[in-house]
Amino acid sequence: MLHLYEYPNSVCCQKVNLALVEKNLKWESITVNLGKNEHYSSDYLKLNPKAVVPTLTHDGSTIIESTLICEYLDEISKENKLTPGTPLARTLMRGWSKAVDEGLHDGVADISFSAMFRERMKRMPENRRRQRFDNIGDPKRYDRGKTTFEVGVRSPFVKYAVYAFEATFRKIEKELNDGRDWLIKEQYSLADLGLTPYLARLEYLNLLEVWIYDRKNTKNWWQRIKTRPSYRKAVSNPLTKDEIEEMDASGSKIKNQIALIKDELQAGKLSM
Ligand SMILES: N[C@@H](CCC(=O)N[C@@H](CS)C(=O)NCC(=O)O)C(=O)O
């Protein structure tokens, strides 16, 4: 039996949900309430020492890291393969997962934090907020959270995020230029799936058009992704009206600043 420890409206949990739905697998969901710091409970830390969701357990074995969980799910069931058949295509697919794991994941977290979670944290009782920061063992994660809490969208981590997204959107637009439907030409794969929750989050924050308003290939690809039943089941349907409204309102407030950061980076002609 598959058990998924997760939290609603979390990008990397949506990623695993997309894989479960695409693969037609059955699973049981267990909520780890991040708002109540349940990811720091001693029981949960035994499963996931990094104190993050998601965690998958399968017949007594534990798997962490959403990219690895998605690859694992694809391997345990032959139905609807999400991994292409040739070594080269598989390697190219993993290149996209690497972009998510090495930049976009932190990036979306920092943008979301500067827009939305920061406001939620400001409303938290002081002791709960302190406990949240004190619990973070990883110094880089601590600095990201603390700096972005203090200065919001002016945080250097938000600038790194905007840069990571700009680099990826350039690459997506170029890759799709030969008329292909999916990033790995042969088929819809974990490359498209892995990027989906990140674009969805930007869209819900009303920020996606900052990057794709003039990128026709990317816009069409994004529409294709959103018409897949898995998008509705794993991403849009589970969101509550309140979550959607909060994302839209908070992201809209920082939209001009995000666009400005993007323009400044482009004007600096940074290599990507
Ligand atoms: N690389 C990890 C990242 C996991 C991660 O950062 N999860 C976030 C939710 S999307 C989390 O649990 N955050 C809790 C916190 O930062 O306190 C993965 O892909 O599984």
The ligand as an ORCA input file, in Angstrom:
! r2SCAN-3c Opt
* xyz 0 1
  N      13.473     18.720     -2.434
  C      12.310     18.441     -1.624
  C      11.713     19.753     -1.148
  C      10.618     19.534     -0.146
  C      10.050     20.836      0.401
  O      10.756     21.858      0.460
  N       8.786     20.784      0.807
  C       8.127     21.962      1.345
  C       6.691     22.016      0.826
  S       6.646     22.154     -0.942
  C       8.082     21.864      2.852
  O       7.828     20.819      3.396
  N       8.340     22.969      3.544
  C       8.263     23.032      4.972
  C       9.070     24.143      5.563
  O       9.882     24.733      4.833
  O       8.917     24.401      6.751
  C      11.309     17.615     -2.448
  O      11.219     17.839     -3.670
  O      10.648     16.727     -1.890
*
